[in-house]
Amino acid sequence: MDDRDRQVGEIDQLVLGGLLEQAVNNLWLGIILFNQRREVVYCNQRYMDLYRLSPEQVRPGTPVSDLIQHRLALGLKIRGEADAYIRARTEGTFVSERTVQEFADGRIIAYTAHPLPNGGGMATHEDITEREELSARLQQRNMQFDIAINNMSHGLCFFDADHRLIVCNRDFIDMYGLPPERVRPGMPLSEIVDMRFEAGSVPAMTRDEFMKWRTGVVVSAEPVDSIMEMRNGRTFKVRHRPMPDLGWVATHEDITEQRRAELKIAHMAHHDALTDLANRTLLNQRLAQAFASNQTFAVHHIDLDKFKSVNDTLGHHAGDALLKGVSERLRRLVRPSDTIARMGGDEFVVLQIPIGDRSEAGALAQRIIEQMDAPFEIDEQQTIAGASVGIAIAPADGTTPEQLLRNADLALYRAKSDGRGTYRLFEPAMDEEVQSRRALELDLRRALAGGEFELHYQPLVKTESGEISGFEALIRWQHPKHGLIAPGSFIPLAEEIGLIVPIGEWVIRQACRTASQWPKHLHVAVNISAAQFRYAGLAEVIVGALASAGLEASRLEIEITESVLLQDKEGTLAILHRLRELGVRIALDDFGTGYSSLTYLQCFPFDKIKIDRSFVRDVATDAGSLNIVRAIAALANGMGMTATAEGVETREQLERIAAEGCTEMQGYLFSRPLPAAEIERRFLSLEAPALRDRFAAA
């Protein structure tokens, strides 16, 4: 090689060296070379910039330990003592390593050492502060995202445009019973569907049907909400939402309990709580459907005849048990197409659809009556419900649910009026009767305020002397259009609609006021119904009436029937004893027609027993009636009570009852019930002949 070539080579090396140093100084990495004595051989500008070093501080031959000491002064975070840290980095064999160094000012520098063959080494230093911060932020966001999706109340899944899973949360996996170890990002939807079919967490579809439906939702690119009933009994609400990149996200909500609660609420809204039968709302819906079907059908309105007595004697729990028993028997009598509804209390309705003719409805009603007449076992006691049934048939008897139910109710009213324990089919004449009854009810409500009631009085006559001992007060209604109405035509209605208490109070006050004008040896008798005894203020009404009229208590006689004691024996007896203490006389009316008369005579010392007119009527011709009158009279006389025969109409009856020991009598033979003025004119005036003389003349 000649001199020229050597000079060119030297120039090239200088140029190349300059370029290389320029390149190294512009690297983003700090580079340092050191020899086997751990002394600096070379470092680039980036290294000096990282650690804020001047060229003098890193000139060749500078111990590496000085540089480490400098980094410690800059705030390098280490564990342990500084001297130990320096020795570990400068003594012994130099090995490859990578560490991340943190400084007090927040900088993070990655340090990587590489040993060289001559025993020295090279180290690179990279400022990764921003990268680490970004990584930390990403890690934080990933953690937050993971926490968020795994703490949702719903299952969540993301799929890409190729129907491959991007991510899903734990709830999604748990809801469908998927094996967690098999669920991974990138798996196709078809594999997830396969796992769902293995777990049984799919609707009642085949796999192909389900995939066709799900794919159709996806490709539609429209939001879709679906309620899915799973084979395993769970119910999920799936909200599918498309993404701009043709992927999609779906939330999966387990609404099983919500649906059960909704169904339960819906069931409660349409069913009776006690019997679980249909209620009025559901019955009206079924009736509307029945009319829409254009079929012939029947409505049976059922009322239990003896429910009240069971409720009163055995208690409400027994009444509830009876209603449940009735419901079960009705269920066994009807077809799946029929509907049973409880209307409230002891009333039921059966919708019988379809029927061929009226006889088919009558046959079902008769079976219902027979079943209700069979004993029920309640609280180890047997009881009978009994039933009356009213039937209306559509469309002949009504074209709306309201009209049909009303007409069935009218037929039920007729069945109850005809003695109960039977059924009646609706007839148009029933509506006319009800309208008349309704008009009578309205008139009755106005009658008391309008002063339309009046009292008539019938004499009570002593058998031995023929003298009048008193009068029985009997109410009459002077109707402005229909004239005088007897009590049998309106008293039952007054009891039914709750007017008997104010009417009864008026009778007591009016009778006491009238009797106060009579001679003091005469008393007045007033009938008190069972409904009046249920009124807590009855005793106060009587006391007030006596005080207001100035009538002695001994001149008032209260007449009751055995039915009064049947309803509330203890309560009634308490009132009777209180009245007796005041001096009021107590008579037992219609004796012998009840259930346990002798028991009542034992529990209360009545002043009088009134022998029912049904026995007196045949006393002269029927030996049985005669024996009953004889026995009652003997019983009364033996217990120190007055025996009064009702309904005496002939001299022969008079002679018979007198011979058998009756001490008092009343009837048409002596007088019909008359207004107070007529009574006073005929029997109480000075000109009136003695009643005894009238009998003698007859």
C-alpha positions as CSV (number, residue, x, y, z in Angstrom):
1,M,0.0,0.0,0.0
2,D,1.5,3.3,-1.0
3,D,1.3,6.6,1.0
4,R,-1.6,7.9,-1.0
5,D,-3.7,4.9,-0.2
6,R,-2.7,5.0,3.5
7,Q,-3.7,8.7,3.7
8,V,-7.1,7.9,2.1
9,G,-7.6,5.1,4.6
10,E,-6.8,7.3,7.6
11,I,-9.2,10.0,6.3
12,D,-11.9,7.4,5.8
13,Q,-11.5,6.2,9.4
14,L,-11.7,9.7,10.7
15,V,-14.8,10.3,8.7
16,L,-16.3,7.0,9.7
17,G,-15.3,7.6,13.4
18,G,-17.0,11.0,13.3
19,L,-20.1,9.7,11.8
20,L,-20.3,6.8,14.2
21,E,-19.8,9.0,17.2
22,Q,-22.5,11.4,15.9
23,A,-24.8,8.5,15.4
24,V,-24.2,7.1,18.9
25,N,-24.7,10.5,20.5
26,N,-28.1,10.7,18.9
27,L,-29.4,7.4,20.1
28,W,-32.3,7.5,22.6
29,L,-30.2,5.1,24.8
30,G,-27.5,6.2,27.1
31,I,-24.3,4.0,26.4
32,I,-21.2,3.6,28.5
33,L,-18.2,1.4,28.0
34,F,-15.8,0.4,30.8
35,N,-12.8,-1.8,31.1
36,Q,-12.0,-4.7,33.4
37,R,-10.9,-2.3,36.1
38,R,-14.4,-0.7,36.1
39,E,-13.1,2.5,34.6
40,V,-14.9,4.6,32.0
41,V,-13.7,4.0,28.4
42,Y,-16.5,5.9,26.6
43,C,-20.0,7.2,27.1
44,N,-22.3,9.0,24.7
45,Q,-24.1,12.3,25.1
46,R,-27.4,10.7,26.0
47,Y,-25.8,9.0,29.0
48,M,-24.5,12.3,30.2
49,D,-27.9,14.0,29.7
50,L,-29.7,11.2,31.6
51,Y,-27.6,11.7,34.7
52,R,-26.8,15.4,34.3
53,L,-23.0,14.8,33.9
54,S,-20.4,17.0,32.4
55,P,-17.7,15.6,30.0
56,E,-15.1,16.0,32.8
57,Q,-17.1,13.8,35.1
58,V,-17.1,10.9,32.6
59,R,-13.7,11.3,31.0
60,P,-11.9,8.0,30.3
61,G,-10.4,6.4,33.4
62,T,-13.2,7.7,35.7
63,P,-14.1,4.9,38.2
64,V,-17.6,3.6,37.6
65,S,-18.1,3.8,41.4
66,D,-18.0,7.6,41.1
67,L,-20.8,7.4,38.5
68,I,-22.9,5.2,40.8
69,Q,-22.2,7.6,43.7
70,H,-23.4,10.4,41.5
71,R,-26.6,8.6,40.7
72,L,-27.2,8.0,44.4
73,A,-26.8,11.7,44.9
74,L,-29.4,12.3,42.2
75,G,-31.9,10.3,44.3
76,L,-31.6,6.7,43.1
77,K,-33.8,4.5,45.2
78,I,-32.0,1.4,46.5
79,R,-32.4,-1.1,49.3
80,G,-29.7,-1.3,52.0
81,E,-26.6,0.8,52.4
82,A,-25.0,2.8,49.6
83,D,-21.5,1.3,50.1
84,A,-22.8,-2.2,49.8
85,Y,-24.8,-1.3,46.7
86,I,-21.6,0.2,45.1
87,R,-19.5,-2.8,45.9
88,A,-22.0,-5.1,44.5
89,R,-21.9,-3.2,41.2
90,T,-18.1,-2.8,40.9
91,E,-16.5,-5.9,42.5
92,G,-16.4,-9.5,41.2
93,T,-17.1,-10.8,37.8
94,F,-19.3,-8.6,35.6
95,V,-22.5,-10.4,34.5
96,S,-25.4,-9.6,32.3
97,E,-28.3,-8.1,34.0
98,R,-31.4,-5.8,33.5
99,T,-32.8,-3.7,36.2
100,V,-35.2,-0.8,36.5
101,Q,-34.0,2.1,38.5
102,E,-36.3,4.6,40.1
103,F,-35.3,8.1,41.2
104,A,-36.8,10.4,43.8
105,D,-37.9,12.8,41.1
106,G,-40.1,10.2,39.5
107,R,-37.9,9.2,36.7
108,I,-37.6,5.5,35.8
109,I,-34.5,4.3,33.9
110,A,-34.0,0.8,32.5
111,Y,-30.4,-0.4,33.0
112,T,-29.0,-3.3,30.9
113,A,-25.4,-4.6,31.3
114,H,-23.5,-6.7,28.8
115,P,-20.1,-8.2,29.6
116,L,-17.3,-7.8,26.9
117,P,-14.6,-10.4,26.1
118,N,-11.8,-8.4,27.5
119,G,-13.4,-8.4,31.0
120,G,-15.0,-5.0,30.6
121,G,-18.5,-4.3,29.8
122,M,-21.1,-2.1,28.2
123,A,-24.3,-0.8,29.7
124,T,-27.3,0.9,28.1
125,H,-29.6,3.3,30.0
126,E,-33.1,4.1,28.8
127,D,-35.5,6.6,30.3
128,I,-38.8,4.6,30.4
129,T,-40.7,7.0,32.6
130,E,-43.4,7.9,30.1
131,R,-43.7,4.3,28.9
132,E,-44.1,3.0,32.5
133,E,-46.6,5.7,33.3
134,L,-48.6,4.8,30.2
135,S,-48.3,1.2,31.1
136,A,-49.5,1.9,34.6
137,R,-52.4,3.9,33.3
138,L,-53.3,1.1,30.9
139,Q,-52.9,-1.4,33.6
140,Q,-55.1,0.7,35.9
141,R,-57.7,1.1,33.2
142,N,-57.6,-2.6,32.4
143,M,-58.0,-3.4,36.1
144,Q,-60.9,-0.9,36.4
145,F,-62.5,-2.4,33.3
146,D,-62.1,-5.9,34.7
147,I,-63.6,-4.8,38.0
148,A,-66.4,-3.0,36.3
149,I,-67.5,-5.8,34.0
150,N,-67.1,-8.5,36.7
151,N,-69.1,-6.5,39.2
152,M,-72.0,-5.8,36.9
153,S,-75.4,-7.2,37.9
154,H,-75.7,-8.6,34.4
155,G,-73.8,-10.9,32.2
156,L,-71.8,-9.1,29.5
157,C,-70.2,-10.3,26.3
158,F,-68.5,-8.6,23.3
159,F,-68.1,-10.3,19.9
160,D,-66.4,-9.1,16.8
161,A,-67.7,-9.0,13.2
162,D,-66.7,-12.6,12.7
163,H,-68.8,-13.7,15.7
164,R,-65.7,-14.4,17.8
165,L,-65.6,-13.6,21.5
166,I,-63.6,-10.5,22.5
167,V,-64.4,-10.5,26.2
168,C,-67.1,-11.6,28.6
169,N,-67.5,-11.3,32.4
170,R,-67.8,-13.9,35.1
171,D,-71.6,-13.4,35.4
172,F,-72.0,-14.4,31.7
173,I,-70.1,-17.6,32.4
174,D,-71.9,-18.4,35.6
175,M,-75.4,-17.6,34.2
176,Y,-75.1,-20.1,31.5
177,G,-73.1,-22.7,33.5
178,L,-70.1,-22.5,31.1
179,P,-66.8,-24.1,32.2
180,P,-64.5,-21.1,32.9
181,E,-61.3,-22.9,31.7
182,R,-62.8,-23.4,28.2
183,V,-64.0,-19.8,27.7
184,R,-61.3,-17.7,26.0
185,P,-61.1,-14.6,23.7
186,G,-61.2,-15.5,20.0
187,M,-63.5,-18.5,20.4
188,P,-66.4,-18.6,18.0
189,L,-70.0,-18.1,19.1
190,S,-70.8,-21.6,17.9
191,E,-68.5,-23.1,20.5
192,I,-70.2,-21.1,23.3
193,V,-73.6,-22.3,22.0
194,D,-72.4,-25.9,22.1
195,M,-71.3,-25.4,25.8
196,R,-74.7,-23.9,26.6
197,F,-76.5,-26.9,25.1
198,E,-74.2,-29.1,27.2
199,A,-75.3,-27.2,30.3
200,G,-78.9,-27.0,29.4
201,S,-79.0,-23.2,29.5
202,V,-80.8,-22.7,26.3
203,P,-84.4,-22.2,25.2
204,A,-86.7,-25.0,24.1
205,M,-85.1,-25.0,20.6
206,T,-82.8,-27.3,18.6
207,R,-79.3,-26.1,18.1
208,D,-80.0,-25.2,14.5
209,E,-83.1,-23.3,15.5
210,F,-81.2,-21.4,18.1
211,M,-78.2,-20.5,15.9
212,K,-80.6,-19.4,13.1
213,W,-82.4,-17.1,15.5
214,R,-79.2,-15.7,17.1
215,T,-77.5,-15.2,13.7
216,G,-80.6,-13.4,12.5
217,V,-80.5,-11.0,15.4
218,V,-76.8,-10.3,14.7
219,V,-77.0,-9.7,11.0
220,S,-80.1,-7.5,11.4
221,A,-77.8,-4.8,12.8
222,E,-80.7,-3.6,14.9
223,P,-81.1,-3.4,18.7
224,V,-83.1,-6.3,19.9
225,D,-84.5,-7.1,23.4
226,S,-85.5,-10.7,24.0
227,I,-87.0,-12.7,27.0
228,M,-85.7,-16.2,27.0
229,E,-87.2,-19.1,29.0
230,M,-84.4,-21.6,29.6
231,R,-84.9,-25.4,29.8
232,N,-83.4,-25.3,33.3
233,G,-86.3,-23.1,34.5
234,R,-84.4,-19.8,34.5
235,T,-85.6,-16.7,32.6
236,F,-83.1,-14.3,31.0
237,K,-83.5,-10.9,29.4
238,V,-81.0,-10.4,26.6
239,R,-80.3,-6.9,25.2
240,H,-78.4,-7.1,21.9
241,R,-76.8,-3.9,20.6
242,P,-74.8,-3.7,17.4
243,M,-71.3,-2.0,17.2
244,P,-70.0,0.3,14.5
245,D,-67.4,-2.2,13.4
246,L,-70.1,-4.8,12.8
247,G,-69.4,-6.5,16.1
248,W,-71.9,-6.6,18.9
249,V,-72.4,-6.4,22.6
250,A,-75.1,-8.1,24.6
251,T,-76.1,-7.9,28.3
252,H,-77.8,-10.9,29.9
253,E,-80.0,-10.3,32.9
254,D,-81.4,-13.1,35.1
255,I,-85.0,-12.0,35.6
256,T,-86.2,-15.4,37.0
257,E,-87.3,-14.1,40.4
258,Q,-88.7,-10.9,38.9
259,R,-90.8,-13.0,36.5
260,R,-91.9,-15.3,39.3
261,A,-92.9,-12.2,41.3
262,E,-94.7,-10.7,38.4
263,L,-96.6,-14.0,37.7
264,K,-97.4,-14.2,41.4
265,I,-98.7,-10.7,41.5
266,A,-100.7,-11.3,38.3
267,H,-102.1,-14.5,39.8
268,M,-103.0,-12.7,43.0
269,A,-104.7,-10.0,41.0
270,H,-107.0,-12.6,39.3
271,H,-107.5,-15.2,42.1
272,D,-109.1,-15.4,45.5
273,A,-106.5,-15.5,48.3
274,L,-108.3,-18.1,50.4
275,T,-109.5,-20.6,47.8
276,D,-107.2,-19.8,44.8
277,L,-110.3,-19.7,42.6
278,A,-110.8,-17.0,40.0
279,N,-112.0,-13.7,41.4
280,R,-114.4,-11.2,39.9
281,T,-111.8,-9.7,37.6
282,L,-110.8,-13.0,36.0
283,L,-114.4,-14.1,35.8
284,N,-115.4,-11.0,33.9
285,Q,-112.5,-11.7,31.5
286,R,-113.7,-15.3,31.0
287,L,-117.2,-14.1,30.5
288,A,-116.1,-11.7,27.8
289,Q,-114.2,-14.5,26.1
290,A,-117.3,-16.7,26.4
291,F,-119.5,-14.1,24.7
292,A,-116.9,-13.7,21.9
293,S,-116.9,-17.4,21.3
294,N,-120.6,-17.3,20.2
295,Q,-121.3,-20.5,22.2
296,T,-124.2,-21.3,24.5
297,F,-123.1,-21.2,28.1
298,A,-124.5,-21.0,31.6
299,V,-123.7,-19.0,34.7
300,H,-124.4,-20.6,38.1
301,H,-124.6,-18.3,41.1
302,I,-124.1,-20.4,44.2
303,D,-124.9,-19.3,47.8
304,L,-124.1,-21.6,50.8
305,D,-127.3,-22.0,52.9
306,K,-125.6,-22.8,56.2
307,F,-122.3,-21.0,56.1
308,K,-123.3,-18.3,58.6
309,S,-124.2,-20.8,61.3
310,V,-120.9,-22.6,60.8
311,N,-119.0,-19.3,61.0
312,D,-121.0,-18.2,64.1
313,T,-120.8,-21.5,66.0
314,L,-117.4,-22.9,65.1
315,G,-115.5,-19.6,64.4
316,H,-114.0,-17.9,61.3
317,H,-111.2,-20.5,60.9
318,A,-113.9,-23.2,60.5
319,G,-115.7,-21.0,58.0
320,D,-112.5,-20.6,56.0
321,A,-112.0,-24.4,56.1
322,L,-115.5,-24.9,54.9
323,L,-115.0,-22.5,52.0
324,K,-111.8,-24.4,51.0
325,G,-113.7,-27.7,51.1
326,V,-116.5,-26.3,49.0
327,S,-113.9,-25.0,46.5
328,E,-112.3,-28.5,46.2
329,R,-115.7,-30.2,45.6
330,L,-116.6,-27.6,42.9
331,R,-113.3,-28.3,41.2
332,R,-114.1,-32.0,41.0
333,L,-117.5,-31.2,39.4
334,V,-116.4,-29.0,36.5
335,R,-114.6,-29.5,33.3
336,P,-111.3,-27.9,32.2
337,S,-113.2,-25.5,30.0
338,D,-115.3,-24.3,32.9
339,T,-114.4,-21.5,35.4
340,I,-115.1,-21.4,39.1
341,A,-115.0,-18.0,40.8
342,R,-115.4,-16.9,44.4
343,M,-117.4,-13.7,44.5
344,G,-116.8,-13.0,48.2
345,G,-118.2,-14.3,51.4
346,D,-120.0,-17.6,50.7
347,E,-120.9,-16.9,47.1
348,F,-119.5,-18.7,44.2
349,V,-120.0,-18.6,40.4
350,V,-119.5,-21.4,37.9
351,L,-119.1,-20.5,34.3
352,Q,-120.2,-23.6,32.4
353,I,-119.0,-23.5,28.7
354,P,-120.2,-24.8,26.4
355,I,-123.6,-26.4,27.1
356,G,-126.0,-28.2,24.7
357,D,-129.2,-27.1,26.4
358,R,-130.8,-25.9,29.6
359,S,-131.0,-29.4,31.0
360,E,-127.2,-29.7,31.0
361,A,-127.0,-26.6,33.2
362,G,-129.7,-28.0,35.5
363,A,-127.8,-31.3,35.8
364,L,-124.7,-29.5,37.0
365,A,-126.6,-27.4,39.5
366,Q,-128.2,-30.5,40.9
367,R,-124.8,-32.2,41.3
368,I,-123.5,-29.1,43.1
369,I,-126.5,-29.1,45.5
370,E,-126.0,-32.8,46.2
371,Q,-122.3,-32.3,46.9
372,M,-122.9,-29.4,49.3
373,D,-125.5,-31.5,51.2
374,A,-122.8,-34.2,51.9
375,P,-121.1,-33.6,55.3
376,F,-117.8,-31.8,55.6
377,E,-115.3,-32.8,58.3
378,I,-114.1,-29.6,60.1
379,D,-112.3,-29.6,63.5
380,E,-113.4,-33.2,64.0
381,Q,-117.0,-32.2,63.6
382,Q,-119.3,-32.9,60.7
383,T,-121.2,-30.0,59.2
384,I,-123.2,-29.4,56.0
385,A,-122.9,-26.4,53.8
386,G,-126.1,-26.7,51.8
387,A,-126.4,-24.6,48.6
388,S,-128.9,-22.7,46.5
389,V,-128.2,-22.1,42.9
390,G,-129.5,-19.5,40.4
391,I,-128.8,-20.1,36.7
392,A,-128.7,-17.7,33.7
393,I,-128.0,-19.0,30.2
394,A,-126.4,-16.9,27.5
395,P,-127.2,-15.5,25.2
396,A,-131.0,-15.9,25.9
397,D,-130.7,-14.5,29.5
398,G,-128.2,-11.8,28.9
399,T,-125.8,-10.4,26.3
400,T,-123.3,-8.8,28.6
401,P,-121.4,-10.2,31.7
402,E,-123.2,-7.7,34.0
403,Q,-126.6,-8.6,32.7
404,L,-126.0,-12.3,32.9
405,L,-124.6,-12.2,36.4
406,R,-127.5,-10.0,37.5
407,N,-130.1,-12.5,36.1
408,A,-128.3,-15.4,37.7
409,D,-128.5,-13.5,41.0
410,L,-132.2,-13.0,40.5
411,A,-132.7,-16.7,39.9
412,L,-130.6,-17.4,43.1
413,Y,-132.9,-15.1,45.1
414,R,-135.9,-17.1,43.8
415,A,-134.2,-20.4,44.8
416,K,-133.6,-19.1,48.3
417,S,-137.2,-17.7,48.6
418,D,-138.5,-21.2,47.6
419,G,-136.9,-22.8,50.6
420,R,-133.2,-23.1,49.7
421,G,-131.4,-26.3,48.8
422,T,-132.6,-26.1,45.2
423,Y,-131.9,-24.4,41.9
424,R,-133.9,-22.1,39.7
425,L,-133.4,-21.0,36.1
426,F,-133.8,-17.3,35.3
427,E,-137.3,-16.2,34.1
428,P,-138.1,-12.7,32.9
429,A,-140.9,-12.4,35.6
430,M,-138.1,-12.6,38.3
431,D,-136.9,-9.2,37.1
432,E,-140.3,-7.7,37.5
433,E,-140.5,-9.1,41.1
434,V,-137.1,-7.6,42.0
435,Q,-138.1,-4.3,40.6
436,S,-141.2,-4.3,42.7
437,R,-139.2,-5.4,45.7
438,R,-136.7,-2.6,45.0
439,A,-139.5,-0.1,44.8
440,L,-140.9,-1.4,48.1
441,E,-137.5,-1.1,49.7
442,L,-137.2,2.6,48.6
443,D,-140.7,3.3,50.0
444,L,-139.8,1.5,53.2
445,R,-136.8,3.7,53.7
446,R,-139.0,6.7,53.5
447,A,-141.9,5.4,55.5
448,L,-140.4,5.9,59.0
449,A,-139.5,9.6,58.4
450,G,-142.8,10.1,56.6
451,G,-144.9,8.8,59.6
452,E,-146.5,6.0,57.6
453,F,-146.2,3.4,60.3
454,E,-148.9,2.9,62.9
455,L,-149.6,0.4,65.7
456,H,-152.7,-1.8,66.0
457,Y,-153.5,-3.5,69.2
458,Q,-155.0,-6.9,69.9
459,P,-156.5,-7.7,73.3
460,L,-155.0,-10.4,75.6
461,V,-157.9,-11.9,77.6
462,K,-157.8,-13.9,80.9
463,T,-159.4,-17.3,80.4
464,E,-161.0,-17.6,83.8
465,S,-162.6,-14.1,84.1
466,G,-162.8,-12.9,80.5
467,E,-161.1,-9.7,81.5
468,I,-158.6,-7.9,79.3
469,S,-155.1,-8.1,80.8
470,G,-153.4,-6.1,78.1
471,F,-152.8,-5.7,74.4
472,E,-150.2,-6.8,72.0
473,A,-148.8,-4.0,69.8
474,L,-148.7,-5.0,66.1
475,I,-147.1,-2.7,63.5
476,R,-148.9,-1.8,60.2
477,W,-147.7,0.2,57.3
478,Q,-150.1,2.7,55.8
479,H,-148.7,3.0,52.3
480,P,-149.7,6.1,50.4
481,K,-150.5,4.1,47.3
482,H,-151.1,0.5,48.4
483,G,-153.0,1.2,51.6
484,L,-152.6,-0.9,54.8
485,I,-149.7,-3.4,54.5
486,A,-149.4,-6.3,57.1
487,P,-146.1,-6.8,58.8
488,G,-145.4,-10.1,57.1
489,S,-145.0,-8.2,53.8
490,F,-142.3,-5.8,55.0
491,I,-140.7,-6.9,58.3
492,P,-138.5,-9.5,56.6
493,L,-137.4,-6.9,54.1
494,A,-136.7,-4.4,56.9
495,E,-134.6,-7.0,58.7
496,E,-132.7,-7.7,55.5
497,I,-131.8,-4.1,54.7
498,G,-131.1,-3.1,58.3
499,L,-134.1,-0.9,59.0
500,I,-135.6,-3.2,61.7
501,V,-133.6,-1.5,64.5
502,P,-134.9,2.1,63.9
503,I,-138.4,0.7,63.2
504,G,-138.3,-1.5,66.3
505,E,-137.2,1.5,68.4
506,W,-140.2,3.5,67.1
507,V,-142.6,0.6,68.0
508,I,-141.3,0.4,71.5
509,R,-141.5,4.1,72.1
510,Q,-145.0,4.4,70.5
511,A,-146.4,1.4,72.4
512,C,-145.1,2.7,75.7
513,R,-146.5,6.1,75.0
514,T,-150.0,4.7,74.1
515,A,-150.0,2.2,77.1
516,S,-149.3,5.1,79.5
517,Q,-152.8,6.4,78.7
518,W,-154.5,3.1,79.6
519,P,-155.7,2.0,83.1
520,K,-152.7,0.9,85.2
521,H,-153.8,-2.7,85.4
522,L,-153.2,-3.2,81.6
523,H,-149.9,-4.0,80.0
524,V,-148.6,-3.8,76.5
525,A,-146.7,-6.5,74.7
526,V,-144.1,-5.7,72.0
527,N,-142.3,-8.2,69.7
528,I,-138.5,-7.9,69.6
529,S,-136.7,-9.6,66.6
530,A,-133.3,-11.3,66.7
531,A,-131.9,-8.4,64.6
532,Q,-132.8,-6.0,67.4
533,F,-131.1,-8.1,70.0
534,R,-127.9,-7.8,67.9
535,Y,-128.1,-4.1,68.5
536,A,-126.0,-3.3,71.6
537,G,-128.2,-0.4,72.7
538,L,-131.5,-2.3,72.9
539,A,-131.7,-2.2,76.7
540,E,-131.1,1.5,76.7
541,V,-133.8,2.1,74.1
542,I,-136.3,0.2,76.3
543,V,-135.3,2.1,79.4
544,G,-135.5,5.4,77.6
545,A,-138.9,4.6,76.1
546,L,-140.3,3.7,79.6
547,A,-138.9,6.9,81.1
548,S,-140.1,9.1,78.3
549,A,-143.6,7.7,78.5
550,G,-143.8,7.5,82.3
551,L,-144.8,3.9,82.0
552,E,-143.9,1.4,84.8
553,A,-141.6,-1.3,83.7
554,S,-143.9,-4.0,84.9
555,R,-146.5,-2.9,82.3
556,L,-144.2,-3.6,79.4
557,E,-144.0,-7.2,78.1
558,I,-141.2,-8.2,75.7
559,E,-142.0,-11.1,73.3
560,I,-139.1,-13.1,71.8
561,T,-138.9,-16.3,69.8
562,E,-136.5,-19.1,70.1
563,S,-134.6,-17.8,67.1
564,V,-133.3,-14.9,69.2
565,L,-131.6,-17.3,71.6
566,L,-130.2,-19.4,68.8
567,Q,-128.0,-16.6,67.5
568,D,-126.3,-15.4,70.6
569,K,-127.6,-17.2,73.6
570,E,-125.2,-15.8,76.2
571,G,-125.5,-12.2,75.0
572,T,-129.3,-12.4,74.7
573,L,-129.7,-13.9,78.2
574,A,-127.6,-11.1,79.6
575,I,-130.0,-8.5,78.1
576,L,-133.0,-10.4,79.3
577,H,-131.8,-10.6,82.9
578,R,-131.1,-6.9,82.8
579,L,-134.6,-6.1,81.6
580,R,-136.1,-8.5,84.2
581,E,-134.2,-6.7,87.0
582,L,-135.9,-3.5,85.8
583,G,-139.3,-5.2,86.1
584,V,-140.0,-5.8,82.4
585,R,-142.0,-9.0,81.7
586,I,-140.5,-11.5,79.2
587,A,-142.6,-13.8,77.1
588,L,-141.5,-16.7,74.9
589,D,-143.5,-16.5,71.7
590,D,-144.4,-19.3,69.2
591,F,-143.5,-22.0,71.8
592,G,-143.0,-25.5,70.5
593,T,-142.0,-24.5,66.9
594,G,-138.2,-24.2,67.7
595,Y,-135.5,-26.7,68.5
596,S,-134.8,-26.8,72.2
597,S,-137.5,-25.0,74.1
598,L,-137.1,-26.9,77.3
599,T,-133.4,-25.9,77.5
600,Y,-134.4,-22.3,77.2
601,L,-137.0,-22.6,80.0
602,Q,-134.3,-24.0,82.2
603,C,-131.8,-21.1,81.5
604,F,-134.3,-18.2,81.9
605,P,-137.5,-17.8,84.0
606,F,-139.9,-16.5,81.5
607,D,-143.1,-14.8,82.7
608,K,-145.2,-16.2,79.9
609,I,-145.3,-19.0,77.3
610,K,-147.3,-18.3,74.2
611,I,-148.7,-21.4,72.4
612,D,-148.4,-21.1,68.7
613,R,-151.6,-20.7,66.7
614,S,-150.7,-23.8,64.6
615,F,-151.5,-26.0,67.7
616,V,-154.5,-24.0,68.7
617,R,-156.1,-24.1,65.3
618,D,-156.7,-27.9,65.4
619,V,-157.1,-28.3,69.1
620,A,-160.8,-29.3,68.8
621,T,-160.3,-31.8,66.0
622,D,-156.7,-33.2,66.3
623,A,-155.6,-35.2,69.3
624,G,-152.0,-34.4,68.7
625,S,-152.6,-30.7,68.8
626,L,-154.7,-31.1,71.9
627,N,-152.0,-33.1,73.7
628,I,-149.3,-30.5,72.8
629,V,-151.5,-27.7,74.2
630,R,-152.2,-29.7,77.3
631,A,-148.5,-30.5,77.8
632,I,-147.4,-26.8,77.3
633,A,-150.1,-25.5,79.6
634,A,-149.2,-28.0,82.3
635,L,-145.5,-27.1,81.9
636,A,-146.2,-23.4,82.2
637,N,-148.5,-23.8,85.2
638,G,-145.9,-26.1,86.9
639,M,-143.2,-23.4,86.4
640,G,-145.4,-20.5,87.5
641,M,-145.7,-19.1,84.1
642,T,-148.7,-17.7,82.2
643,A,-149.8,-20.0,79.3
644,T,-151.3,-17.9,76.5
645,A,-153.0,-19.5,73.5
646,E,-152.7,-17.6,70.2
647,G,-155.1,-17.6,67.4
648,V,-158.4,-18.4,69.2
649,E,-161.2,-18.0,66.7
650,T,-164.1,-20.2,67.9
651,R,-166.0,-20.9,71.1
652,E,-165.0,-24.6,70.8
653,Q,-161.3,-23.7,70.7
654,L,-161.9,-21.4,73.7
655,E,-163.5,-24.2,75.7
656,R,-160.8,-26.7,74.9
657,I,-157.9,-24.4,75.8
658,A,-159.7,-23.3,79.0
659,A,-160.2,-27.0,80.0
660,E,-156.5,-27.7,79.4
661,G,-155.3,-25.0,81.7
662,C,-154.4,-22.1,79.5
663,T,-154.7,-18.9,81.6
664,E,-154.7,-16.4,78.8
665,M,-155.7,-16.1,75.2
666,Q,-155.9,-13.9,72.2
667,G,-157.5,-14.1,68.7
668,Y,-160.1,-13.0,66.3
669,L,-162.8,-14.4,68.6
670,F,-162.2,-11.4,70.8
671,S,-161.0,-8.8,68.4
672,R,-158.8,-8.2,65.4
673,P,-155.9,-5.9,65.8
674,L,-157.3,-2.3,65.9
675,P,-155.9,1.2,65.9
676,A,-155.3,2.7,69.4
677,A,-158.3,5.0,69.1
678,E,-160.6,2.1,68.2
679,I,-159.3,0.0,71.0
680,E,-160.0,2.8,73.5
681,R,-163.5,3.3,72.1
682,R,-164.4,-0.4,72.1
683,F,-162.7,-1.7,75.2
684,L,-161.6,1.1,77.5
685,S,-164.4,3.7,77.5
686,L,-167.0,3.9,80.1
687,E,-169.7,2.9,77.6
688,A,-167.8,-0.2,76.4
689,P,-169.5,-3.5,77.6
690,A,-167.4,-6.0,79.5
691,L,-165.7,-8.5,77.3
692,R,-166.9,-11.3,79.5
693,D,-170.5,-10.2,78.8
694,R,-169.9,-10.4,75.1
695,F,-168.8,-14.0,75.4
696,A,-171.8,-14.9,77.5
697,A,-174.1,-13.3,74.8
698,A,-172.3,-15.2,72.1
